[in-house]
Amino acid sequence: MKHIYQRIRDDIEARIMSGEWPPGHRVPFEHELMAEYGCSRMTVNKVLSTLAANGLILRRRRAGSVVAEPSTERAVLEIQDFALEAARAGSAYRFQILRRAIEPIDSAAAQRTGQPAGTEMLSITTLHLMNDVPEAFEQRLIHLDTVPEAAEEPFDDLPPGTWLLRRVPWTDAEHIVRAVSADSALAKRLHIETGAACLVLERRTWQAGSFVTEARIAYPGDRHHLVGRFSPVGQGAVA
């Protein structure tokens, strides 16, 4: 049987992500969840604490918990899952694979990824849309030596980033954020004016020292901002 903690968490997440419990909806009080699931207060408290830490609910002393409003902030130090974000926000998500090819990387990509020039990787260009509005334009490289099954994956149901998150555990990541002005090609993809400000997130991940993927994702600058949370060195952070 599924552990009671995971069962309660899955049930509440499903209700939030399906829209059954919209933002502001009151989450059952601890004693109500204890009675419903026949479990201890400690278990219920652990579930609610986890949901609060993940931004799905807001806990208020004496007033109980409510479903949180979707956040427009994008966490720099988290690996983004567009499909999950859309579900949390109650948005209709879809993606388009604009280009897909297995090809050797050039010297610039070799320098970024640390792999020899000429290494064959899967190159995928994806457009992410929320409510049919372009949300992000993504260019991705997947190292087939580390993820060989990607060569045959059609990505019919899941975008490449989500597929990788669910299949390949990563151990190290690097993020670089840049501000750019959209050229005509990018402006056309994102339905913005040429020269409009964009945020570009470059992300590379590794698994136990083996390169996994590089994603370069461009967002319309007037609809997004990026935030990261840090701790001082010596308090659990890595310099």
C-alpha positions in Angstrom: 0.0 0.0 0.0 1.1 3.5 -0.7 2.6 5.2 2.3 -0.1 7.4 3.9 2.0 10.5 3.7 2.4 10.1 -0.1 -1.3 9.3 -0.5 -2.4 12.5 1.2 0.1 14.6 -0.7 -0.9 13.1 -4.0 -4.6 13.6 -3.3 -4.1 17.3 -2.4 -1.8 18.0 -5.3 -4.2 16.4 -7.7 -7.1 18.5 -6.5 -5.0 21.7 -6.8 -3.5 21.0 -10.2 -6.9 19.8 -11.7 -8.4 23.1 -10.6 -10.9 21.4 -8.3 -9.3 23.5 -5.5 -8.7 27.0 -7.1 -6.4 29.7 -5.6 -7.9 30.8 -2.2 -9.7 27.5 -1.6 -9.5 26.4 2.0 -7.5 23.2 2.5 -9.1 21.0 5.2 -7.8 21.6 8.7 -5.3 19.2 10.2 -7.9 17.5 12.3 -10.2 17.0 9.3 -7.4 15.4 7.3 -6.5 13.2 10.3 -10.1 12.0 10.5 -10.4 11.5 6.7 -7.2 9.4 6.4 -7.0 7.9 9.8 -3.4 9.2 10.5 -1.4 11.2 13.0 -1.1 14.9 13.2 2.6 14.6 12.6 1.9 13.0 9.2 -0.6 15.7 8.2 1.7 18.4 9.3 4.6 17.0 7.3 2.3 16.9 4.1 1.2 20.5 4.6 4.7 21.7 5.3 5.9 20.1 2.0 3.1 21.6 0.0 3.8 25.0 1.5 7.5 24.7 0.7 6.7 23.8 -2.9 4.5 26.9 -3.2 1.2 25.1 -3.6 -0.5 26.3 -0.4 -0.2 29.1 2.1 -0.2 28.2 5.8 -1.8 30.7 8.1 -1.7 30.3 11.9 -5.1 29.7 13.3 -6.8 30.5 10.0 -5.6 27.2 8.3 -4.2 26.7 4.9 -5.4 27.9 1.5 -4.4 27.1 -2.1 -1.7 29.6 -3.2 -2.0 32.0 -6.1 0.2 30.9 -9.1 3.6 32.7 -8.9 4.9 34.6 -11.9 8.5 34.3 -10.5 10.7 31.8 -12.1 13.3 30.1 -9.8 16.7 30.3 -11.3 18.1 27.4 -9.3 15.2 25.0 -10.0 14.9 22.9 -13.2 11.7 24.1 -14.8 8.8 21.8 -15.9 6.5 23.8 -18.2 3.7 21.3 -18.0 3.7 21.2 -14.2 3.8 25.1 -14.0 0.8 25.2 -16.4 -1.1 22.8 -14.3 -0.4 24.7 -11.1 -1.5 28.0 -12.8 -4.6 26.4 -14.3 -3.3 27.2 -17.8 -3.7 25.2 -21.0 -0.2 24.1 -22.0 1.0 22.7 -25.3 4.3 22.6 -27.2 5.6 22.4 -30.7 8.7 20.7 -31.8 10.0 23.0 -34.6 13.2 21.2 -35.4 14.8 17.9 -34.5 18.1 16.5 -35.8 21.1 14.4 -34.7 24.1 16.4 -35.7 27.7 17.2 -34.7 28.2 20.1 -32.4 30.3 23.1 -33.4 33.2 24.6 -31.6 31.0 27.1 -29.7 28.7 24.3 -28.4 31.8 22.3 -27.6 33.2 25.1 -25.4 29.8 25.5 -23.6 29.3 21.8 -22.9 32.8 20.6 -22.4 32.5 18.0 -25.1 34.7 17.6 -28.2 33.7 19.4 -31.3 32.0 17.1 -33.7 30.3 15.0 -30.9 26.9 14.0 -32.2 24.0 15.2 -30.1 20.3 15.4 -30.5 19.3 19.1 -31.3 15.7 20.0 -30.6 14.0 23.4 -31.0 10.7 23.7 -29.0 8.1 26.5 -28.7 6.2 26.4 -25.4 2.7 28.0 -25.3 0.4 28.8 -22.4 -3.3 29.4 -23.4 -2.0 29.5 -27.0 0.3 32.4 -26.3 4.1 31.8 -26.8 5.7 31.4 -23.4 9.2 30.5 -24.3 11.5 29.5 -27.2 13.8 26.7 -26.3 16.9 25.3 -28.1 18.2 22.1 -26.5 21.1 19.7 -27.0 20.9 16.2 -25.5 24.1 14.1 -25.2 23.3 10.7 -26.7 26.2 9.0 -25.0 24.5 9.8 -21.6 20.9 9.5 -22.8 20.9 7.1 -25.8 17.1 6.5 -25.6 16.5 10.1 -26.6 17.5 9.3 -30.1 14.3 7.3 -30.7 12.0 9.3 -28.4 9.3 11.0 -30.4 8.4 13.6 -27.7 4.7 13.3 -28.6 3.3 13.5 -25.1 6.0 15.3 -23.1 8.4 18.2 -24.1 12.1 17.3 -24.0 12.8 19.0 -20.7 9.9 17.3 -18.9 10.9 14.0 -20.4 14.5 14.3 -19.2 13.4 15.4 -15.7 11.3 12.3 -15.3 13.9 9.9 -16.8 17.4 11.1 -16.0 18.3 12.2 -12.4 20.8 15.1 -12.5 23.5 15.8 -9.9 24.9 19.1 -11.1 23.5 22.1 -12.9 24.8 25.4 -14.2 22.6 28.5 -14.9 23.4 31.6 -16.8 20.9 34.4 -17.2 21.3 37.1 -19.9 19.2 40.0 -21.1 19.0 40.3 -24.9 17.1 42.2 -27.5 14.9 40.0 -29.7 16.1 39.7 -33.3 13.5 39.3 -36.0 13.4 35.5 -35.9 13.0 35.3 -32.1 10.4 38.1 -32.1 8.4 36.2 -34.7 8.4 33.0 -32.6 7.4 34.8 -29.4 4.9 37.2 -31.0 6.8 40.3 -29.8 8.3 43.3 -31.4 11.8 43.1 -32.9 14.2 44.6 -30.4 11.9 43.9 -27.4 13.7 42.8 -24.2 14.0 39.1 -23.5 15.4 37.1 -20.7 17.6 34.1 -21.8 18.3 31.3 -19.4 21.1 29.0 -20.3 21.1 25.8 -18.3 23.4 22.8 -18.4 23.1 19.6 -16.4 25.3 16.7 -15.6 24.8 13.2 -14.1 27.7 12.1 -11.9 30.2 14.0 -14.1 28.6 13.0 -17.5 27.1 15.8 -19.5 23.3 15.4 -20.0 21.8 18.4 -21.7 22.0 22.1 -22.5 18.9 24.3 -22.8 18.8 27.9 -23.9 15.4 29.3 -23.2 14.2 32.8 -24.2 11.3 34.4 -22.4 9.5 37.7 -23.3 11.0 40.2 -20.8 7.8 42.0 -20.1 6.1 38.9 -18.8 8.8 37.2 -16.7 11.4 37.8 -14.0 13.8 35.4 -12.5 14.6 34.9 -8.8 17.0 32.8 -6.8 17.4 32.1 -3.1 20.8 31.6 -1.6 22.3 30.9 1.8 25.6 32.3 3.1 28.6 30.0 2.8 28.9 27.9 6.0 25.1 27.5 6.4 24.6 24.8 3.9 25.5 26.6 0.7 28.1 25.7 -1.8 30.6 28.4 -2.7 
